[in-house]
Structures are given as structure tokens and as C-alpha cells.
Amino acid sequence: MFVNQPELTTDLAIGNGRVAIVFEYDGASFRGWQYQKSGIATVEKALNLAVARVANHPVELVCAGRTDAGVHASYQVVHFETPSVRSLRSWVMGINTALPRSVCAHWAGNVDEDFHARFSAVFRRYRYLIYNHPVRPGIMRAQVSWQFRPLDHSIMNDAAQALIGEHDFSAFRAAGCQARTPNRKLQAIAVTRHDDFLVIDVQANAFLHHMVRNIAGALMAVGTGERPAHWIHEILQQRDRRLAGVTAPPDGLYLVDVGYPASFGLPLSRPGPGFARPWFEN
């Protein structure tokens, strides 16, 4: 799954300090990442219970980036503090035994005290997968978005390049977004096709609430011909969410990478999701 990942059979003791975990999840059965007092199913609740069971004490997880209901992750990161010491295999396999099948830990390791899953990240990378076919998907209905009208991925890709750089992304920000500033630095974006599947691949220093889904919705309006390519630049400049079209559904959205300085020693991501990796290796 990941590059430079140690074998679980290695006799490596981990714990007694700050520990990081790299894991993946299918978000279809969860109401997002963040723990809810109502007790509904969230990824944080499931992982917290599993880690606490292996650590043998309550834990407080700090996440690289919260995801919404229905959104997936092939590379997500948390850190927590523990006085417990376990082998690498005991952490990973023990946590997975206590998790629902839709969540899976892949790596655990000690990190420096100055490592922070959220604030140490230098970039996040998302992929939005679209099944572009006249007939809706059955098997992957919760793993991809669906657009029945033909999409021109080349036009979408060209239009998307207007978003690269540091901008005020208010036009692509959810009304309830709590970020202190709408400014973000979008480092790369590309729209590619493999047969009936399109992938919007986007990387930035950080993202606003619903930012990727709002970008996806706008780009699909361009791809169907409903809007011209220059419309993306225009709505970016207008900074008005009401002008930017619909929010794309969560089903096709994946957090696929979180980048940290190499000195922290986290395994490198091979961006997923797994079923798309044979088509999009980079």
C-alpha cells in the first residue's frame, strides 16, 4: 500500500510517547470523521475505541484532516500519546481486529514530539472519481460519483488550471466553513480519463470545507458544455459561492495523500483508491 513501509514481522517496539497511525477507510457507512455526541457512527469513534483497546487506556486522536459524511480516505493520519509499548504487529493487527471492516490501519510508528498530524502537514491531496456513463453504477455506487451526460475531460483539465496558485477560494467554500481565511494555495490539479472513469486529482497546502466537491461540481458543468471553460476563472475572481454551481456528491471523494517533511519518517503514499491505482499511478 505504501512506500518505505516496514514489514509487520519486524521486531520493532513502538510507544511510550507520541505515536502516529496511517490508515484508510470507506466513508459510506460513517457520518464523517469527527466524533458526535449523539453516538452516531463516525470514523473517529471507531478508531478511537480500537486504539484505546490496544493501548489499554483512553486516547485522544489528532487527525490530519476531517472528512465529511460519505467521503473516503486511502491515506489518513492521526497521532496520539501513550505510555504503552507494543510491537508494530501488535499495534496494527490489534487495532484492525477491533475495527469495523470498512476501516483498516496500515502503519504505526513513533514520531517526534514536534510532529502534529494536522499542523505538520505541508500538503493534502484528494482525488474525485466520476463514473461517466448513461447508466448509473450498481456495484460501486458509494465509491464513485455518477454523471450520465458525456464529460470532456480535456476541457475540464484546461479550465481547472486557472485555480492553480494562491487565491481566495470563497467561491468554492461551504457556507458553514469555519476556516479563518478563504485563502489557500492550490499546488496542482489535473483531470484525466480512463474509459468510463474520470479523476480530478488536486493538491493544496490545505482545503476549505467542501472545496474539492465544489470544484468538482463546477468542472462537471464545464465538461458537459453547460458552462464555458473561462467560467472557472470568472467565478474564482467573483468570490461568490452562489455563482459557482452545485456541490458534487461525497461518494467519489478520497483523501489520498498527506505530505510531511521526510524527517518525520512516515511511509510515503501510493495514492489510491486501490481499484484506480492501475490506471493512475502517479
C-alpha positions as CSV (number, residue, x, y, z in Angstrom):
1,M,0.0,0.0,0.0
2,F,2.7,2.5,1.0
3,V,6.4,3.1,0.1
4,N,9.2,2.6,2.7
5,Q,6.7,0.7,5.0
6,P,8.4,-1.7,7.3
7,E,7.2,-5.4,7.4
8,L,4.8,-6.2,10.2
9,T,7.1,-9.1,11.1
10,T,9.9,-6.8,12.2
11,D,10.7,-6.8,15.9
12,L,10.0,-3.1,16.4
13,A,8.8,-1.7,19.7
14,I,6.5,1.3,19.4
15,G,5.0,3.5,22.1
16,N,5.9,5.4,25.3
17,G,5.5,8.7,23.6
18,R,3.8,10.1,20.5
19,V,2.6,7.5,18.0
20,A,1.3,8.1,14.5
21,I,-1.1,5.8,12.6
22,V,-1.6,5.7,8.8
23,F,-5.0,4.1,7.9
24,E,-7.7,4.0,5.2
25,Y,-11.5,3.9,5.3
26,D,-14.6,3.6,3.2
27,G,-16.7,6.5,4.4
28,A,-20.0,5.3,3.0
29,S,-21.2,3.9,6.4
30,F,-20.0,6.8,8.5
31,R,-21.3,10.3,9.3
32,G,-17.8,11.7,8.6
33,W,-14.6,11.7,10.7
34,Q,-15.5,13.8,13.7
35,Y,-16.8,12.3,16.9
36,Q,-20.5,13.2,17.5
37,K,-22.1,13.4,21.0
38,S,-25.2,11.8,19.6
39,G,-23.3,8.5,19.3
40,I,-23.8,8.1,15.5
41,A,-21.1,6.2,13.6
42,T,-18.0,8.2,12.8
43,V,-14.5,7.2,11.8
44,E,-13.0,8.9,14.8
45,K,-15.3,7.0,17.2
46,A,-14.4,3.6,15.6
47,L,-10.7,4.3,15.5
48,N,-10.6,5.8,19.0
49,L,-12.2,2.7,20.5
50,A,-9.8,0.4,18.6
51,V,-6.7,2.2,19.6
52,A,-7.7,2.6,23.2
53,R,-8.3,-1.2,23.3
54,V,-4.8,-2.0,22.2
55,A,-3.2,0.8,24.3
56,N,-5.2,-0.2,27.3
57,H,-6.1,3.4,28.1
58,P,-8.3,6.2,26.7
59,V,-6.7,8.1,23.8
60,E,-7.2,11.4,22.2
61,L,-6.7,11.2,18.4
62,V,-5.5,14.2,16.3
63,C,-6.3,13.9,12.6
64,A,-4.6,15.3,9.5
65,G,-7.9,16.5,8.1
66,R,-11.5,15.9,8.9
67,T,-13.7,14.4,6.1
68,D,-17.4,14.7,5.6
69,A,-20.1,12.0,5.7
70,G,-19.6,9.6,2.8
71,V,-16.1,10.8,2.0
72,H,-13.3,8.1,1.8
73,A,-9.6,8.1,2.6
74,S,-6.8,5.8,1.2
75,Y,-4.2,7.7,3.3
76,Q,-5.2,9.3,6.5
77,V,-3.0,10.1,9.5
78,V,-3.6,10.5,13.3
79,H,-1.3,10.9,16.2
80,F,-1.9,10.2,19.9
81,E,0.1,10.0,23.2
82,T,0.6,6.7,25.0
83,P,2.8,5.3,27.8
84,S,2.2,1.8,26.4
85,V,4.7,-0.1,24.3
86,R,3.7,-2.7,21.7
87,S,5.3,-4.3,18.7
88,L,4.5,-2.9,15.2
89,R,2.4,-6.0,14.5
90,S,0.5,-5.7,17.8
91,W,-0.5,-2.1,17.1
92,V,-1.6,-2.7,13.5
93,M,-3.2,-6.1,13.8
94,G,-4.7,-5.4,17.2
95,I,-6.3,-2.2,16.0
96,N,-7.6,-3.8,12.9
97,T,-9.1,-6.7,14.9
98,A,-11.1,-4.1,16.9
99,L,-12.2,-2.0,13.8
100,P,-15.2,-2.5,11.5
101,R,-14.2,-3.9,8.2
102,S,-14.6,-0.5,6.5
103,V,-11.5,0.9,8.3
104,C,-8.0,-0.5,8.2
105,A,-4.7,0.6,9.8
106,H,-1.6,0.0,7.7
107,W,1.2,1.5,9.8
108,A,2.1,2.7,13.3
109,G,5.3,4.4,14.5
110,N,6.9,6.7,17.0
111,V,7.2,10.3,15.9
112,D,9.0,13.3,17.4
113,E,7.2,15.4,20.0
114,D,7.0,18.2,17.5
115,F,5.1,16.1,15.0
116,H,1.5,17.1,14.6
117,A,-0.8,15.2,12.3
118,R,-2.6,18.4,11.2
119,F,-0.1,21.3,11.6
120,S,3.0,19.4,10.4
121,A,1.4,18.6,7.0
122,V,2.8,20.5,4.1
123,F,0.1,19.4,1.6
124,R,-3.1,17.3,1.2
125,R,-4.1,15.5,-1.9
126,Y,-7.6,14.5,-2.9
127,R,-9.0,12.5,-5.8
128,Y,-12.6,12.8,-7.1
129,L,-13.7,9.8,-9.1
130,I,-16.6,10.1,-11.6
131,Y,-18.3,7.3,-13.4
132,N,-19.3,8.8,-16.7
133,H,-21.8,6.5,-18.3
134,P,-25.5,6.8,-19.3
135,V,-26.4,4.0,-16.8
136,R,-25.9,4.5,-13.1
137,P,-23.4,2.2,-11.3
138,G,-24.6,-0.6,-9.2
139,I,-21.6,-2.2,-7.6
140,M,-19.6,0.9,-6.9
141,R,-22.5,3.3,-6.2
142,A,-21.0,4.5,-2.9
143,Q,-17.4,4.7,-4.2
144,V,-17.8,6.9,-7.3
145,S,-19.8,9.9,-8.3
146,W,-22.0,9.4,-11.4
147,Q,-22.5,11.8,-14.3
148,F,-24.7,10.4,-17.1
149,R,-24.0,13.3,-19.6
150,P,-20.7,13.0,-21.6
151,L,-17.8,14.8,-20.0
152,D,-15.0,16.4,-22.0
153,H,-12.0,15.8,-19.6
154,S,-9.6,17.8,-21.8
155,I,-11.7,21.0,-21.5
156,M,-12.2,20.3,-17.8
157,N,-8.5,20.0,-17.3
158,D,-7.7,23.2,-19.2
159,A,-10.3,25.1,-17.2
160,A,-9.0,23.8,-13.9
161,Q,-5.6,25.3,-14.4
162,A,-7.0,28.7,-13.6
163,L,-7.2,27.5,-10.0
164,I,-3.5,26.9,-9.5
165,G,-1.7,29.3,-7.2
166,E,-2.7,31.1,-4.0
167,H,-6.2,32.5,-4.2
168,D,-9.2,33.5,-2.2
169,F,-11.4,30.4,-2.8
170,S,-14.6,31.9,-1.3
171,A,-16.5,30.8,-4.5
172,F,-15.7,27.1,-3.6
173,R,-16.2,27.4,0.2
174,A,-19.2,25.9,2.0
175,A,-21.4,28.4,3.8
176,G,-20.7,26.8,7.1
177,C,-16.9,26.7,6.7
178,Q,-15.2,27.7,9.9
179,A,-11.7,28.4,8.4
180,R,-10.3,31.8,9.5
181,T,-9.3,32.7,5.9
182,P,-10.6,31.6,2.5
183,N,-7.0,31.8,1.1
184,R,-5.4,28.6,0.0
185,K,-2.5,27.6,-2.2
186,L,-3.6,25.1,-4.8
187,Q,-0.4,23.4,-6.0
188,A,-1.6,21.1,-8.7
189,I,-4.8,19.9,-10.4
190,A,-5.4,17.5,-13.3
191,V,-8.5,15.9,-14.9
192,T,-7.8,12.5,-16.6
193,R,-9.9,9.8,-18.1
194,H,-9.7,6.0,-18.2
195,D,-12.5,4.5,-20.2
196,D,-15.7,5.5,-18.4
197,F,-13.9,6.9,-15.3
198,L,-12.7,10.5,-14.8
199,V,-10.4,11.5,-12.0
200,I,-10.0,15.0,-10.7
201,D,-6.6,15.0,-8.9
202,V,-6.0,18.1,-6.7
203,Q,-3.3,19.0,-4.2
204,A,-3.1,22.1,-2.0
205,N,-1.5,23.2,1.3
206,A,-5.0,22.9,2.8
207,F,-8.6,22.8,1.8
208,L,-11.8,24.7,2.8
209,H,-15.0,22.9,3.7
210,H,-16.5,21.3,0.6
211,M,-13.8,23.0,-1.6
212,V,-12.9,19.9,-3.6
213,R,-16.6,18.9,-4.1
214,N,-17.5,22.4,-5.2
215,I,-14.6,22.5,-7.6
216,A,-15.7,19.1,-9.0
217,G,-19.3,20.3,-9.4
218,A,-18.1,23.4,-11.3
219,L,-15.7,21.4,-13.5
220,M,-18.5,18.9,-14.4
221,A,-20.7,21.9,-15.5
222,V,-17.8,22.8,-17.9
223,G,-17.3,19.2,-19.0
224,T,-20.9,18.8,-20.1
225,G,-20.9,22.1,-22.0
226,E,-23.3,23.7,-19.6
227,R,-20.7,26.4,-18.9
228,P,-17.7,27.7,-20.9
229,A,-14.1,26.9,-19.8
230,H,-13.4,30.5,-18.8
231,W,-16.3,30.4,-16.3
232,I,-14.0,28.7,-13.7
233,H,-11.7,31.7,-13.7
234,E,-14.6,34.1,-13.6
235,I,-16.2,32.6,-10.5
236,L,-12.9,32.3,-8.8
237,Q,-12.5,36.1,-9.2
238,Q,-16.1,36.9,-8.2
239,R,-15.6,35.0,-4.8
240,D,-19.3,34.3,-4.5
241,R,-20.4,30.8,-3.7
242,R,-23.9,31.4,-5.0
243,L,-22.5,31.8,-8.5
244,A,-20.4,28.6,-8.6
245,G,-23.0,25.9,-9.2
246,V,-23.8,22.7,-7.3
247,T,-21.8,20.8,-4.7
248,A,-20.8,17.4,-6.1
249,P,-21.8,14.4,-4.0
250,P,-19.4,12.9,-1.5
251,D,-19.3,9.4,-2.9
252,G,-16.4,9.9,-5.3
253,L,-14.1,11.9,-3.0
254,Y,-11.0,10.4,-1.5
255,L,-8.2,11.8,0.7
256,V,-5.2,10.0,-1.0
257,D,-2.1,11.6,0.5
258,V,-0.9,13.9,3.3
259,G,2.6,15.2,2.9
260,Y,5.1,15.7,5.7
261,P,8.8,16.5,5.9
262,A,10.8,13.4,5.3
263,S,12.5,13.8,8.7
264,F,9.3,12.6,10.4
265,G,9.7,9.2,8.8
266,L,6.1,8.4,7.8
267,P,5.6,5.9,4.9
268,L,5.0,7.5,1.6
269,S,1.6,7.2,-0.1
270,R,0.9,5.4,-3.3
271,P,-2.3,7.5,-4.0
272,G,-5.4,5.4,-4.2
273,P,-8.1,4.3,-4.1
274,G,-6.8,0.8,-4.8
275,F,-9.1,0.0,-7.7
276,A,-8.0,3.2,-9.5
277,R,-4.3,2.7,-8.9
278,P,-3.6,0.6,-12.0
279,W,-4.8,3.5,-14.1
280,F,-3.4,6.5,-12.2
281,E,0.0,5.5,-10.8
282,N,1.4,9.0,-10.1
